[in-house]
């Protein structure tokens, strides 16, 4: 599998998602890094896009920590069961 539009292309402000912010604080990471790490831990290829050097560095800094299984299950519950892009 591969993640396209990992940050929902702005259709949902995942950066303000309270759970991702909480976990970001817990792990010393940003909400975006938590989202990317979640995908990586689920063995989903991720291709994040940014033109900002600082964000590029943050996108690469997801390999120095691991989200606990308990926290992974919390993130999993955010799935609404349908795409934000109208495919199904």
MMTF fields as JSON, N, C-alpha, C and O atoms, coordinates in Angstrom:
{
  "mmtfVersion": "1.0.0",
  "mmtfProducer": "UNKNOWN",
  "numBonds": 351,
  "numAtoms": 352,
  "numGroups": 88,
  "numChains": 1,
  "numModels": 1,
  "chainsPerModel": [1],
  "groupsPerChain": [88],
  "chainIdList": ["A"],
  "bondAtomList": [4, 2, 8, 6, 12, 10, 16, 14, 20, 18, 24, 22, 28, 26, 32, 30, 36, 34, 40, 38, 44, 42, 48, 46, 52, 50, 56, 54, 60, 58, 64, 62, 68, 66, 72, 70, 76, 74, 80, 78, 84, 82, 88, 86, 92, 90, 96, 94, 100, 98, 104, 102, 108, 106, 112, 110, 116, 114, 120, 118, 124, 122, 128, 126, 132, 130, 136, 134, 140, 138, 144, 142, 148, 146, 152, 150, 156, 154, 160, 158, 164, 162, 168, 166, 172, 170, 176, 174, 180, 178, 184, 182, 188, 186, 192, 190, 196, 194, 200, 198, 204, 202, 208, 206, 212, 210, 216, 214, 220, 218, 224, 222, 228, 226, 232, 230, 236, 234, 240, 238, 244, 242, 248, 246, 252, 250, 256, 254, 260, 258, 264, 262, 268, 266, 272, 270, 276, 274, 280, 278, 284, 282, 288, 286, 292, 290, 296, 294, 300, 298, 304, 302, 308, 306, 312, 310, 316, 314, 320, 318, 324, 322, 328, 326, 332, 330, 336, 334, 340, 338, 344, 342, 348, 346],
  "bondOrderList": [1, 1, 1, 1, 1, 1, 1, 1, 1, 1, 1, 1, 1, 1, 1, 1, 1, 1, 1, 1, 1, 1, 1, 1, 1, 1, 1, 1, 1, 1, 1, 1, 1, 1, 1, 1, 1, 1, 1, 1, 1, 1, 1, 1, 1, 1, 1, 1, 1, 1, 1, 1, 1, 1, 1, 1, 1, 1, 1, 1, 1, 1, 1, 1, 1, 1, 1, 1, 1, 1, 1, 1, 1, 1, 1, 1, 1, 1, 1, 1, 1, 1, 1, 1, 1, 1, 1],
  "groupList": [{"groupName": "UNK", "atomNameList": ["N", "CA", "C", "O"], "elementList": ["N", "C", "C", "O"], "formalChargeList": [0, 0, 0, 0], "bondAtomList": [1, 0, 2, 1, 3, 2], "bondOrderList": [1, 1, 2], "singleLetterCode": "X", "chemCompType": "L-PEPTIDE LINKING"}],
  "groupTypeList": [0, 0, 0, 0, 0, 0, 0, 0, 0, 0, 0, 0, 0, 0, 0, 0, 0, 0, 0, 0, 0, 0, 0, 0, 0, 0, 0, 0, 0, 0, 0, 0, 0, 0, 0, 0, 0, 0, 0, 0, 0, 0, 0, 0, 0, 0, 0, 0, 0, 0, 0, 0, 0, 0, 0, 0, 0, 0, 0, 0, 0, 0, 0, 0, 0, 0, 0, 0, 0, 0, 0, 0, 0, 0, 0, 0, 0, 0, 0, 0, 0, 0, 0, 0, 0, 0, 0, 0],
  "groupIdList": [1, 2, 3, 4, 5, 6, 7, 8, 9, 10, 11, 12, 13, 14, 15, 16, 17, 18, 19, 20, 21, 22, 23, 24, 25, 26, 27, 28, 29, 30, 31, 32, 33, 34, 35, 36, 37, 38, 39, 40, 41, 42, 43, 44, 45, 46, 47, 48, 49, 50, 51, 52, 53, 54, 55, 56, 57, 58, 59, 60, 61, 62, 63, 64, 65, 66, 67, 68, 69, 70, 71, 72, 73, 74, 75, 76, 77, 78, 79, 80, 81, 82, 83, 84, 85, 86, 87, 88],
  "secStructList": [7, 3, 3, 1, 1, 6, 6, 4, 4, 4, 1, 1, 7, 4, 4, 4, 7, 2, 2, 2, 2, 2, 2, 2, 2, 2, 2, 6, 7, 7, 2, 2, 2, 2, 2, 2, 2, 2, 2, 2, 2, 6, 6, 7, 3, 3, 7, 7, 7, 7, 1, 7, 2, 2, 2, 2, 2, 2, 2, 2, 6, 6, 1, 1, 7, 7, 7, 7, 2, 2, 2, 2, 2, 2, 2, 2, 6, 6, 7, 7, 1, 1, 7, 6, 6, 1, 7, 7],
  "xCoordList": [0.838, 0.0, 0.879, 2.038, 0.305, 1.015, 0.049, -1.111, 0.544, -0.277, -0.137, 0.949, -1.216, -1.265, -2.069, -3.068, -1.651, -2.343, -2.387, -3.448, -1.209, -1.103, -1.723, -2.17, -1.747, -2.313, -3.66, -4.057, -4.362, -5.735, -5.899, -7.017, -4.806, -4.838, -5.683, -6.351, -5.652, -6.366, -7.858, -8.557, -8.357, -9.795, -10.218, -11.401, -9.256, -9.512, -8.235, -7.146, -8.354, -7.167, -6.622, -6.865, -5.884, -5.368, -4.308, -4.038, -3.705, -2.695, -3.311, -2.618, -4.608, -5.316, -6.074, -6.781, -5.93, -6.604, -6.089, -4.898, -6.971, -6.527, -5.703, -4.712, -6.09, -5.341, -3.922, -2.966, -3.782, -2.446, -1.594, -0.387, -2.213, -1.487, -1.048, 0.088, -1.937, -1.623, -0.452, 0.484, -0.523, 0.552, 1.842, 2.937, 1.714, 2.889, 3.608, 4.833, 2.84, 3.427, 4.083, 5.171, 3.422, 3.935, 5.28, 6.202, 5.376, 6.571, 7.563, 8.628, 7.217, 8.105, 8.164, 9.216, 7.032, 6.936, 5.745, 4.962, 5.614, 4.465, 3.318, 3.514, 2.145, 0.992, 1.29, 0.939, 1.939, 2.281, 3.228, 3.071, 4.202, 5.135, 4.436, 4.77, 3.481, 2.71, 1.929, 1.91, 1.292, 0.523, 1.427, 1.068, 2.589, 3.51, 4.033, 4.105, 4.394, 4.915, 3.861, 4.18, 2.61, 1.515, 1.475, 1.349, 1.585, 1.566, 2.78, 2.65, 3.965, 5.198, 5.112, 5.485, 4.619, 4.498, 3.499, 3.571, 2.567, 1.603, 2.096, 1.34, 3.394, 4.05, 3.401, 3.302, 2.966, 2.391, 3.428, 3.909, 3.771, 4.747, 4.17, 3.016, 4.979, 4.525, 5.437, 6.661, 4.845, 5.606, 5.079, 4.248, 5.557, 5.084, 5.695, 6.813, 4.961, 5.413, 5.532, 4.668, 6.615, 6.765, 7.795, 8.718, 7.635, 8.635, 9.423, 10.331, 9.075, 9.722, 10.795, 10.507, 12.029, 13.138, 12.908, 13.213, 12.383, 12.155, 11.158, 11.341, 10.113, 9.131, 9.723, 9.386, 10.597, 11.265, 12.08, 12.075, 12.77, 13.549, 12.626, 12.932, 11.492, 10.533, 9.979, 9.787, 9.725, 9.191, 10.161, 9.739, 11.448, 12.445, 12.662, 13.181, 12.267, 12.518, 11.394, 10.919, 10.974, 9.936, 10.472, 9.713, 11.783, 12.381, 13.136, 13.763, 13.077, 13.81, 12.896, 13.312, 11.666, 10.744, 9.724, 9.585, 9.021, 7.976, 6.748, 6.854, 5.594, 4.333, 3.924, 3.954, 3.551, 3.147, 1.901, 1.135, 1.707, 0.529, -0.759, -1.749, -0.745, -1.919, -2.254, -3.417, -1.242, -1.461, -1.822, -2.604, -1.269, -1.623, -3.117, -3.785, -3.634, -5.067, -5.929, -7.014, -5.449, -6.19, -6.271, -7.329, -5.148, -5.126, -6.038, -6.767, -6.001, -6.828, -8.306, -9.045, -8.735, -10.141, -10.565, -11.757, -9.597, -9.926, -10.474, -11.074, -10.271, -10.727, -12.246, -12.906, -12.795, -14.243, -14.853, -16.072, -14.01, -14.535, -14.877, -15.442, -14.537, -14.785, -13.726, -13.124, -13.518, -12.524, -12.993, -14.195, -12.06, -12.398, -12.462, -12.755, -12.196, -12.105, -13.264, -13.248, -14.275, -15.478, -15.368, -16.231, -14.337, -14.172, -15.092, -15.521, -15.402, -16.331, -16.913, -17.72],
  "yCoordList": [-1.18, 0.0, 1.237, 1.201, 2.319, 3.588, 4.696, 4.711, 5.612, 6.724, 7.906, 8.462, 8.27, 9.477, 10.491, 10.135, 11.726, 12.781, 12.418, 12.414, 12.111, 11.664, 12.635, 12.237, 13.912, 14.925, 15.407, 16.537, 14.58, 14.784, 15.989, 16.464, 16.481, 17.624, 18.774, 19.464, 18.977, 20.1, 19.891, 20.804, 18.725, 18.472, 18.257, 18.336, 17.988, 17.854, 18.313, 17.856, 19.191, 19.738, 18.747, 18.878, 17.758, 16.745, 17.313, 16.73, 18.439, 19.036, 19.551, 19.705, 19.814, 20.294, 19.161, 19.405, 17.948, 16.799, 16.638, 16.4, 16.764, 16.709, 15.469, 15.584, 14.305, 13.096, 13.158, 12.806, 13.604, 13.688, 14.731, 14.547, 15.816, 16.824, 16.249, 16.457, 15.536, 14.917, 13.941, 13.955, 13.101, 12.132, 12.828, 12.387, 13.901, 14.68, 15.199, 15.128, 15.72, 16.189, 15.046, 15.202, 13.906, 12.737, 12.271, 11.936, 12.255, 11.735, 12.835, 12.542, 14.084, 15.184, 15.395, 15.716, 15.215, 15.322, 16.2, 16.591, 16.506, 17.27, 16.309, 15.097, 16.862, 16.051, 15.363, 14.2, 16.091, 15.529, 14.348, 13.337, 14.465, 13.365, 12.145, 11.008, 12.38, 11.263, 10.582, 9.354, 11.356, 10.792, 9.993, 8.892, 10.536, 9.83, 8.552, 7.504, 8.647, 7.47, 6.37, 5.189, 6.756, 5.781, 4.996, 3.771, 5.71, 5.046, 4.139, 3.002, 4.646, 3.864, 2.585, 1.508, 2.711, 1.523, 0.515, -0.67, 0.98, 0.08, -0.407, -0.976, -0.165, -0.613, -0.04, -0.707, 1.201, 1.91, 2.903, 3.741, 2.809, 3.728, 5.136, 5.35, 6.078, 7.465, 8.367, 8.245, 9.26, 10.241, 11.625, 12.182, 12.187, 13.52, 14.584, 14.428, 15.649, 16.727, 18.01, 18.331, 18.729, 20.043, 20.831, 20.26, 22.137, 23.017, 23.736, 24.516, 23.472, 24.114, 23.191, 22.055, 23.687, 22.868, 22.307, 21.141, 23.11, 22.638, 21.478, 20.513, 21.576, 20.486, 19.239, 18.119, 19.425, 18.271, 17.527, 16.297, 18.278, 17.665, 16.929, 15.822, 17.556, 16.916, 15.63, 14.632, 15.668, 14.48, 13.307, 12.151, 13.599, 12.536, 12.075, 10.985, 12.9, 12.596, 11.765, 12.06, 10.734, 9.845, 8.444, 7.525, 8.284, 6.964, 6.806, 5.774, 7.829, 7.769, 7.512, 7.678, 7.111, 6.773, 5.775, 5.583, 5.149, 4.202, 4.518, 4.782, 4.487, 4.712, 3.388, 2.337, 3.446, 2.228, 1.626, 2.328, 0.332, -0.343, 0.264, 0.383, 0.645, 1.281, 2.593, 2.865, 3.385, 4.654, 4.421, 5.182, 3.389, 3.057, 2.751, 3.168, 2.022, 1.679, 2.929, 3.014, 3.898, 5.151, 5.884, 6.392, 5.938, 6.618, 5.887, 6.519, 4.58, 3.77, 4.115, 4.066, 4.46, 4.799, 6.103, 6.398, 6.891, 8.132, 7.858, 8.739, 6.641, 6.286, 6.307, 5.569, 7.152, 7.265, 6.235, 6.197, 5.389, 4.333, 4.759, 3.978, 6.0, 6.421, 7.438, 8.103, 7.541, 8.45, 9.89, 10.157, 10.81, 12.233, 12.734, 13.907, 11.869, 12.262, 11.765, 11.913, 11.172, 10.775, 9.487, 9.217, 8.697, 7.472, 6.364, 5.539, 6.334, 5.324, 5.815, 5.12],
  "zCoordList": [0.0, 0.0, 0.0, 0.412, -0.467, -0.495, -0.088, -0.5, 0.72, 1.178, 0.226, 0.065, -0.383, -1.206, -0.405, 0.22, -0.417, 0.34, 1.818, 2.442, 2.367, 3.758, 4.747, 5.823, 4.379, 5.263, 4.756, 5.039, 4.019, 3.529, 2.605, 2.401, 2.052, 1.134, 1.66, 0.891, 2.965, 3.561, 3.737, 4.18, 3.406, 3.534, 4.976, 5.305, 5.822, 7.249, 7.943, 7.597, 8.894, 9.542, 10.572, 11.772, 10.078, 10.999, 11.935, 12.985, 11.571, 12.438, 13.737, 14.743, 13.708, 14.901, 15.61, 16.588, 15.124, 15.744, 17.173, 17.374, 18.168, 19.561, 19.923, 20.644, 19.443, 19.775, 19.216, 19.907, 17.966, 17.372, 18.09, 18.248, 18.521, 19.293, 20.639, 21.067, 21.294, 22.587, 22.448, 23.248, 21.426, 21.218, 20.782, 21.132, 20.029, 19.656, 20.889, 20.984, 21.829, 23.087, 23.847, 24.403, 23.868, 24.586, 24.007, 24.751, 22.674, 22.013, 21.611, 21.068, 21.875, 21.493, 19.989, 19.436, 19.337, 17.878, 17.509, 18.375, 16.224, 15.744, 15.411, 15.325, 15.228, 14.802, 13.472, 13.273, 12.566, 11.259, 11.407, 10.722, 12.286, 12.495, 13.09, 12.756, 13.958, 14.521, 13.398, 13.319, 12.541, 11.429, 10.49, 10.074, 10.158, 9.275, 9.924, 9.282, 11.191, 11.883, 11.962, 11.83, 12.177, 12.207, 10.894, 10.896, 9.782, 8.481, 8.304, 7.85, 8.663, 8.537, 9.367, 8.902, 10.595, 11.454, 10.919, 11.245, 10.099, 9.472, 8.109, 7.322, 7.851, 6.617, 5.362, 4.333, 5.471, 4.338, 3.842, 4.605, 2.571, 1.979, 1.979, 1.608, 2.395, 2.527, 1.711, 1.773, 0.954, 0.189, 0.558, -0.16, 1.677, 2.057, 1.151, 0.66, 0.937, 0.068, 0.884, 1.7, 0.645, 1.255, 0.469, -0.111, 0.454, -0.148, 0.944, 0.652, 2.188, 3.324, 3.906, 4.282, 3.977, 4.431, 5.842, 6.095, 6.747, 8.113, 8.141, 8.883, 7.335, 7.287, 6.643, 7.029, 5.671, 5.057, 6.115, 6.164, 6.949, 8.031, 9.002, 9.445, 9.328, 10.234, 9.623, 10.318, 8.308, 7.635, 7.716, 7.761, 7.736, 7.844, 9.283, 9.523, 10.224, 11.643, 12.253, 13.35, 11.54, 12.055, 12.299, 12.606, 12.163, 12.319, 13.631, 13.87, 14.482, 15.751, 16.95, 18.097, 16.687, 17.771, 17.248, 16.04, 18.165, 17.815, 18.656, 19.854, 18.025, 18.729, 19.387, 18.746, 20.647, 21.353, 20.708, 20.047, 20.904, 20.351, 20.896, 20.173, 22.157, 22.761, 22.037, 21.739, 21.763, 21.061, 19.591, 19.022, 18.979, 17.597, 17.504, 16.557, 18.49, 18.497, 18.658, 18.084, 19.436, 19.598, 18.264, 17.892, 17.544, 16.242, 15.268, 14.503, 15.294, 14.398, 14.529, 13.545, 15.722, 15.957, 15.292, 15.217, 14.805, 14.103, 12.706, 12.089, 12.207, 10.867, 10.823, 11.554, 9.965, 9.837, 8.911, 8.742, 8.299, 7.453, 6.041, 5.276, 5.683, 4.3, 3.897, 4.741, 2.622, 2.085, 2.167, 2.136, 2.27, 2.216, 0.786, 0.556, -0.177, -1.576, -2.427, -3.649, -1.785, -2.508, -3.319, -4.154, -3.093, -3.861, -3.405, -4.212, -2.112, -1.578, -0.3, 0.318]
}
